[in-house]
Amino acid sequence: MAYELFYWPTIQGRGEFVRLALEEAGADYVDVARGPGGMQIMLALLADPALTEPPFAPPFLRSNGLIVAQTANILDYLGTRHQLAPREESLRRWTLQLQLTVTDLLVEVHDTHHPIAASLYYEDQKPEAARRSADFVRNRLPKFLEYFERVLQTNPAGPHHLVGDQLSYVDLSLFQVLEGTRYAFPRALEQLAGSCPRLTALRDAVAARPRIAAYLASPRRLPFNQQGLFRRYPELDPA
Amino acid sequence: MAYELFYWPTIQGRGEFVRLALEEAGADYVDVARGPGGMQIMLALLADPALTEPPFAPPFLRSNGLIVAQTANILDYLGTRHQLAPREESLRRWTLQLQLTVTDLLVEVHDTHHPIAASLYYEDQKPEAARRSADFVRNRLPKFLEYFERVLQTNPAGPHHLVGDQLSYVDLSLFQVLEGTRYAFPRALEQLAGSCPRLTALRDAVAARPRIAAYLASPRRLPFNQQGLFRRYPELDPA
């Protein structure tokens, strides 16, 4: 039975991290909210009082009656089922730990354009967004990228993957982080890329994987846009 | 061998969620950074280039040479070892999912007083903090508390625990969330408490557990203060 992925239909957002894993696994899945009536199905499910394990928010995955939510939790679930995480327990946990650090980064990326409230428009919080983005670009983005570069560098199995010597879901997630950062903060990333050669190589290697390349070229891959997690406001990425 | 917990020594912060689990488990542990020279030990470990699985930030736990970081990941690790999480795989994952929603809430709590940058003082971002807190109190805190109340209400094993019919680490975490919210946003919580009777009962039940009660009365329990995650700025919690 196909996986059912539930996520906002017009953005990459956090759902994209799950989509990349499903695509790399060659898994059979339906992106429910992008189908006919899909948004209504998703919202009805979120509000269903009969649900004993309700998700707090999308993305969530339904698989044989089981509902799994929280991006990192979904990836850990998929990772063990599709050889996208190490089998060995302590390495599986290390992979999850890295993914949770990606989660932390994504919250900060979102808050660069919405530092006051997700319920307000960007236009209602532009000065605050400019201040927050300046700190993000100066302090936080370098700290995260240097951290992941360090993890690649010290991986005992070599610098080609974050964990062990095989692809895991967190490699796919780092690809997405770099793609999103290149969209939202191209100038900042250009400044930082020189000190992150292993991350850049990882991004290129992921993009060249046959299933990922096919996905990226397909209509299933939504473009980055101004409603997603990564947004391009040139004023937040000054020269 | 005792667990070694590494966390900032003067605040409850995210480390407190781990402390509560270790205390309830009756586990032997050392709160390293609170001991002599502990901060230096922690900072040296974070920067150690020989570390192949470096944490991004505290808290982290060392156990028999293994280092585990990210609060929810640490709790999942401890939960399976100390009967603080269900044995059954899908329930263990549901517990982790709930804890990751607690993680999301904690980021938002932090950002009520630091919406612009953690590297700046509160005093440097007071107007922004007031705007962000107003949205938090009006929209976000109710959404999170109503969600956890709903989870208690729909738990097939009854409303006394979030998962199944036994205490898990996420019950301890919700206790801490409510205690912290009562410290930081007493007026807002008073308004909301009436619609969260099961959460209130859970907080009381956790506080009355013998090991938790002994811990809370001990010098090991740091008081809430103005450096932690939950801070009391009366202007952020208006009548």
Interface residues (C-beta under 8 A of the other chain):
Chain A: P49 L51 T52 E53 P54 P55 F56 L66 V68 A69 Q70 A72 N73 D76 Y77 S90 R93 W94 L96 Q97 L100 T101 T103 D104 V107 D111 P115 I116 A117 S119 L120 Q125 E128 R131 R132 D135 N139 F144 Y147 R150 V151 T154 N155 P156
Chain B: P49 L51 T52 E53 P54 P55 F56 L66 V68 A69 Q70 A72 N73 D76 Y77 S90 R93 W94 L96 Q97 L100 T101 T103 D104 V107 D111 P115 I116 A117 S119 L120 Q125 E128 R131 R132 D135 N139 F144 Y147 R150 V151 T154 N155 P156
